Amino acid sequence: MFTVDNVELVGISQGGSFSGGGGLVNATFAGWAADVFFELGGAIENAGTSYSPTGSVDTRSLPTIDHLVVGPAWGNNDVTTAMA
């Protein structure tokens, strides 16, 4: 997953293991989620959020956009992501 600044095109990414291996035992990957920072953070700290291997994106807060350089993306907001 990549989070990229819309203007400067700099950002961060995160990744991880999706199955057991490399010393991991019983590793599983439930998926990832993306939302506006304070909404996803609040969901994680309280009732929890939904994760999906194909992504669980709150498209009300993060509508689909077609960025001229990046291509299809979600955004134009203060995006944060989480993996489980």
Secondary structure, DSSP 8 states (H G I E B T S, - for coil): -EEE-TTT--EEE----SSSBTTBSS-----EEEEEHHHHHHHHHTT----BTT-EE-TTTS-EEEETTTEEEE-SS-EEEEE-
